[in-house]
Amino acid sequence: MKQILTIAFTLIGSVVFTQDTLCVMVCLNEVIDFNYETSKITNRTAHEGEFEIKVKKGEVMCIHLCDEKKGFRDVTTTFEDGDHIHNTFDSFDNVIFTRESWGDVTIHISEARRKK
């Protein structure tokens, strides 16, 4: 009986604390969504310039900047309370993760440019 309760609490705990990891690859003219665990492409979207990604509470976003050229992108993360973080990243080959504890966030990614 003790083992059954231990197994039940372990299963409940693993379900309660699971997170959904979303993956996006940002290229010069395309955004590619894919499954984090299998790396299977789930969606391809053409884009030009700036765009936004919304991340819901409990999700983790993995963003791979892959512009195939030396360049930079501004990434602004806006939290549900209005606070924001602004960073400039090398967009040749860079990976950025959000945290599950951030809640609902909006990530704004700028158009690629050559100078920092």
N, C-alpha and C positions, 0 to 999 in steps of 0.2 A: 504493500500500500504506500509506503514511504517513497519508493522509487517511482510509482505512478504520479504522485503529487509533484515530485522533483521534475519529471519529464514534462508534465503539464505546465508548470510554471516556466520552464525553459522555453517551451514552444510559444507560450503567450508572450513572454519577454522578447523573443526574437521577432515576433510579428509586430509588436508595439514599437520596437526601435528600428525597424527596417526603414531604409531610405530609398527613394527613387532617384537614380542617377541618370541625368539626361546628358547627351553628348552632342555637340555641334562643332563642325569644322568650318571655319570662316576662310574662304579663299577670295581672290581678287574680285571675281564676278559671280560667285556661287556660295550658297550656304547649304551644307550637307548635314542632315540629322542622321544619327545612327545609334544602334543599340550598344550600350556600354559593355555588356558582357559578351556579346557575339560579334561585335564590330560590323553587323549587317546594316547596310544603308536603308533607312526607313523613309527618307524624303530628301529631295533636291530642289532648291529654289534659287532661281537667278536673282541677283540683286545688283544695284548700282548705288554707290555712296553709303550713306548711313543706314542703320537699322537697329531695332530694339528686340530684346528677348525678355520674356516674362518668366520668372521662376517662382513657383508657388511654395508656400510653407511646407517643410518636410522634404523638399526636393534638393538635390545637389546638381549643379550645372558644371560640366566640364567643357570648356571652350578651347578649341585648338585653333590658334591663328596660324594660317598657312598660306601666305601670299605669294610664295615662290620668287619673291624679289626682296631685297633689303628695303625695309620700310618700317613705319610706325603707325599705330592706331591708338586713339584715345578711347579709354573704356571708363564710362561713368556708371557706377552702381547706385541706384536710388532705392532707399529703404522705405517701408510703409509709413514710417513716422516723418518722412520728408528729408532726413539726413542723407548725405551722399558721399561717395568716395570717387575721386577722379585720379586715374593713373594713365600713363603713356607706356605702351608695351612695344617691344620689337615684334613685328608681325611676320617675320620670315618663317619662324618655327618656334612657337611659344604656346604653352598650355596654362590656362587659368582655371581655378576651381572656386565655386562659391561654397558657403558652409550651410549645412542643414539648419543651423540655429538662427540664420539671418531672417527667417520668415519670408513674406512675399517681397520680392525685389524685382526691379526693372533694370536690365543691363542695356545701356546705349553704347553702341560701337560705331566709331567714326569711320569715315572714308580713309583708305590707306593713303599715306603720304611719305615722301622721301626723307624729310628732315624732322628731327625730334622737336 
